[in-house]
């Protein structure tokens, strides 16, 4: 029963935190009044997501490290690696900062930025986001699920509350909203550090074996890159392909599409430890199938809702034209119709986005399955697909329509390849727990 409560709390906190983070996008109508501000905010989130590309892997690594601690020496080793990762990530961030200073003119020209402060705030958020998964991983590994969930809620709640206050004070700008994001991450980081500080007991007498640790940790740390890049890489390129106003409405379609992944993500995340345990007990096929079915059913319902929004937009707009007068509904209709061209552009992109994110959510389950079986070599093909995707984003799209079609195409390709890999590695069926291969894999 305790495990059920923990799982339910994890799913609830993940989902609610995601909803609160998405709630920041409710500021879009006010930001749209200033051409390009919402599009700039989406572009800055794309930069942030690139800086965060390693964070899911870092969290996974330290979840494993913390869960494996059984002696004081192992606790000290884990602390040494945690402090080392924080130190080296700061050095890495400083190198990125120097590169940004060298190429700042090109960066500002590429993103059509006049004010440097939104970019500076984004870099600060990126540094904190490199540290946060270390503490969250330790919390998760030590099974401090209550505090883990509170850290997620602190991030989402702090972000939306601070953004609302700062938008009121500073105006509806990308800078104000990014300061809200910084506030949320800072509150979450402080909460997480307060909880894990009792576990951080580094000893100078126990040296860290970094080569050994990296060989063990890198596969887990690198695996989530495929998923992260497929979800967010387009955010780096879209703003250079279209006008400032169109970039705003591309951002709306992208926000809705990626919202599906945020909705379905906790399902695969909570299932991951169960998947490992079930594989070891020879019951992997049922859990994999159930996870895929749950993702398909919930994701399919969300996809149908988004398709209905897109296909019914024109009829909805026609009905809005029937409102007249000074009433509240008439004013709302007037404001929506004032942005009709942009919203029509956004709704035209939404079906492609939604379908692509549906394929990606299913791919996440299959990637999790391969990780649970430690089939790291099988992930070579997905990494090559990601590389081809990023290169294609840089050279092929000419407009927003080309971009979303490319997203759909590569996410479908990734899903098909992962299906073949899961089938080929035999991880889709229940293994024979008495076979030598299974025994060796779990030693």
N, C-alpha and C positions, 0 to 999 in steps of 0.2 A: 504493500500500500504506500510505503514511503517513496519507493521508486516512481509510482504512478503520480504522486503529488509533486515530486521533483520534476518529472517530465512535463506535467501540466503547467507548472510554474514557468519552466523554461520556454515552452511554446507561447504561453500568455505574454511573458515579458518581451520575448523576441518580437512577437506580432505587434504589441502595443507600442514598443519603442520604434518599430518601423513605421507604424501609422503616424506617430508624433514627428518623426523625421520627415515623412512625406507631407505633413501638415504645413511645413515651411512653404511648400509650393502653393498653398492657398493665398499667399501674398502676390501671386502672379498677376491678378487683375490690376493691383495698384502699380506693380513694376512695369506692366505693359504700357502704362501711360507715359513712360519715358523710353523712347525707342532704343532697343538694344540692351537694356539693363537686365531683363530676365534671361535673355540669351547669353549675356556675359556670365551671369550666375551659373547657368548650366555648364558653360565652358569651363569655369573655375572648378566646378564639381568634377569635371572630366580630368583636369590636372590633378586634383586631389585624389581621385580614384587611381590614377597612375602611381602616385606616391604610395598609395595604400595597397598596391598590387601584391605585396608580400605579407600583409598583415594577417590574412586568414591562415596562411601557412605557419607564421610565427606562433599564432595562438594554438594551432594544432600541436606544434612541437612542444610547447611548454605545458599543454594539457597532459601530454604523454609523460613528460619529465616529472611533473608534480605527482601524477598518479602512481608513478613507479617508485616514489620515495618511501623507503621503509626504515632507514637508519639515519643517524645524525650526519654521517659522512655523505650520504647521497643527498641529503637536504643542503649541505654546504656546497656540494658540486652544482646542484641545480641553481643555487643562489649565485654562484660564480658565473655560470653561463648566462643567467638573467641579467646580472650587472654588466657582463661583457657585451651582450647584445645591445643593451641600452647605450653603452659607451660607443660602440662601433657604429650604431645607427646614427648617433649624433655626428660622428665624423663624416659618415656618408651624406647626411643632410647638409653639412657645411660645404662639402664638395658641390652638391647641387646648387647651393646658394651662390657659390662663386661662379658657376656656369651661368646662372640666371643673371648675375651682374654683368658678365661679359657679353651676353647675347640679349640684354633686356630690350634693345631697340627692335630687334627682329621679333621677339616674343610679343611686344606691345603692338607691333604692326600686324602680326598674324592674327591676334585676338581682337584687334580694333579697340585697344584700350588707350585712354588718355590719362587716367588716374592710376598711379602705381600701387596705391594702398590696398585695393582688393586683392592684388596678386601677392603682396607682402603678407596679408592676413592668411591667404591660402597656404603659403609656405609654412607659416607658424602652425596651422592646423595639421599640415603634413608631418611635422616633427612629432607632435603629440600623438598622432595616429600611429607612428612607428613604435612608440613606447607602450601605448594602451594594450595591445594584444599580449604583451609579455605578462602583465598583471592579470588580465582576464583569463589567460591560459592557466596560470597558477591557481586562480580561484576555481576554475572549472575542474582542474585535475585534483584539487583538494576537496572537491565536492561541496564547495561553499556556494551552492546553487542560488540560495536566497540573495546573497550579496552580489553574485554574478548578474542576476536579473535586475537588481536595483541599479547596478552600474549602467546597464543598457538603458533603463528607464531614465536615469539621470542624464545620459547623453541626449536622448530624444526629447525629454521634457525641458532640459536646460536650453537646448537648441531653439525650440519653438517659442518658449517664453522670452528668451533674450532677443530673438529676432523680432518679435512683435514690439518689444519695448524700444529696441534700437531703430526700427523702421519709423516708429512714432517720433523719436528724437531726431534722427539723422535724415529721414526721408526714405522713400522706396527705392533704394539703390542696392546694387550687388554687394557693395562694401558693407552696408548695414547688416544684410542677411548673413554674409560670411563671418562677420563678428559674432553673430548669434551662433553659428556653427562652432566657432572657436570656443565660445563660452560653454556650450554643451560638452565638448570633448574635454575641456579643462576640469569641469565638475566631475565627469565620469572618471577621469584619470586620478583625481585627488581621492575620490571614494575608493577606487580599486587599490591604490597604494596604501591607504589607511587599513584596508582589510588584509593585504598580503605582507605587510611589513614584518609580521611576526615569523614569517617563513623565510625571510631573506637573511640568512646567517652565513655569510661568506667567511671562509677561513683561508689565510695566506699560506697555511701549511699544506693545503690540498690543491695542487695545481690543476688547472683545467686542460684536458687533452682536446684541444680545438680540432685537429685533423680528424680524430675518431668521432667526435661529436658531430662535425659537419657531414661526414659520410653517412651517419645515421639519420641526421635531421633534414638534409637537403631534399630528399625525395618527398617527404611530407610537406616541406615548406614551399617547394616549387609547384606541386600538383595543382593547388587552387588558382595558379596564374591563368591557366587555360580558361577557366570559368570567368574570372574577373575581367580578363581582356575581352572576351566575347561579349560581355555585358556592357562594357563602358568605353571601349576604344573609339567608337564613333564620336563620342563627345569631344575628342581632341580635334577632329577634323571638320565637323559640320559647320562651324561658324565661319570658316574661310570659304565655304561653297555658296553662301547665300547672303542676302541682305540682312541688315540688323533686325528688321521687323520680322522677316521670315525665320530668322534664327530663334526668335522668341517662341514662335508657334511650333517649330521643330522641337524645341525644348519641352513644350506641353505634351506632344505626342510621345516623346521619349520618356518623360516622367510617368505617364500612364502605363506605357509598356513595361518599363522596368519595375513598376509597382507590383506587377504580377510575380516577378522573381522574388521580390521582398516578401510577398505573401506566402509563397511556396517554400522559400529557403529554410525557415525553421523546421519544416517537416523532415527534410533530408538531414539537417543538422542534429536534431534530436534522435533520429534513427541511426546515426553513425555508430555510437557505442553498442547499440543493440545488434547492428549488423555484424560487427566484429564478433560478439559473443555467439550469435546464431551461426556464423560460419564455423566457429570452432566446435559447435555442437552438431554440425551437419544439417542445419535448417535454413541455410542461406536463401534457397530458392523462394520459399514462402514469403520471407520478409522483403526480399527484393521485389517480388511481384506485387505485394501489398503496397509497398512504398510507391512503386510506379503507378499503380491503380489510383492511389490517393492523390498523387500529383496530377495525374491525367484528369481525374474527375473534377477536382477543385480548380485546376488550371483551365480545363475545358469550359467550365461554367463561367469563369472570369473572361476567357476568350470570347465566348458567345455574347457576354455583356458588352465588351468593347466593340465587337463587330456590330452589335445593335446600335451602339452610340454612333459609330461611323456611318453606317448605312441609313440611319434615321435622322441624320443631321439636317439634311435639306428639308424634310417634312417638318422638323421641329422649327427650323428658321422661318418657314412659310407660316406656321401657326403663330409665331411671335409677332409677325407683321400685323396680325389682327388685333393686337392690343393697342389701345389708344387712351389718351387722357392723362391725368396727373397722378394716378394711383401708383402703388408700390410695384405691382406687376408690370405696369406700363414702363416705369423707369428702368426696371431690370431688363425688360425686353429691349429697350432702347440702347442700353449699354452693351448688351450682347450683340445686337445687330450692328452697332458701330464697329465691331471687330469681326464682322461676318466673313470677310475675305480671308483674314488670317486663320480663323477657326475652321473654315472650309479646307484650307491648306493642311491644317493640323489633322483634321478628321480623315483626310485622304491618305495620310501617312500611317494612321493608327492601326489599320488591319495588318499591314506589313510588320510593324513593330510588335504587335501583340502575338502574332503567329511565331515570329522569331524568338520572342522571350518564352513562349510555351515550349518550343523545341529545346531551348537552353535549360529550362527547369528540369525537363526529363533527362537531359545530358548530365546535370548535376548529380542526379540519383545514380546514374551509371558510373560516373567518376568516383563517387563515394564507394560504390561496390568494389571497384578495382583497387582502391586504396585499402579497403578493409582486408582484401586478399593479398595485399602487398605486391600487386602486379605492376610495379613501377615502370618496367620496360614497355609495357603495353601503352603507356601514355605518350610514347614518342610520336605516334601518328597524330594525336590531338594537338600536341605542341606545334607540329609542322602546319596543321590547319590554321592554328592561331597566327603563326608567322605569315602565312599566305594571306590571311584575312587583313592583318595590319598593313602589309604591303599594298594590298588591293585598295584599302581605304585611302592610302596616300596618293594613288595614281588613277584609279578608275572612275569614281563618282564625279559627275558634273553638276549635280543638283541634289536636292533633298530626296526626290523620288528614287534616283539611282542609289543613294546611300541606304535607304531602308530596304530596298530590294536586295542589296548586297548583304545586309544584316540577316535577312531571312534565308538567303541561299547558303551562307556559310554556317549558320546555326543548324540548318537541316543537314548539311554535310557532316557536321560534327556529331550530330545525333546518330546518323546512319553508321558512321565509322565506329562510334562507341558501342552500338548494338552488335556490330561484327566482332569487336574486341571482346566484349563480355561473352558472346557466344563462343568465340575461338579459345578463350582461356578457360572455359568451362565454369566460370563463376556464376552463371545463371541458375545452375542446378544444384541440388543438395549433394555435397561431397560425401564420399565414403570416409567416415571418421576413423576407420580402422586401416585405411590404406597407408602405405609408407610415405607417399607424397604429402598427404594431409598431416600426418604426424610430424614429418620433417618441417613443414611450413609453419607449424605452431610451436616448435621447440624454441 
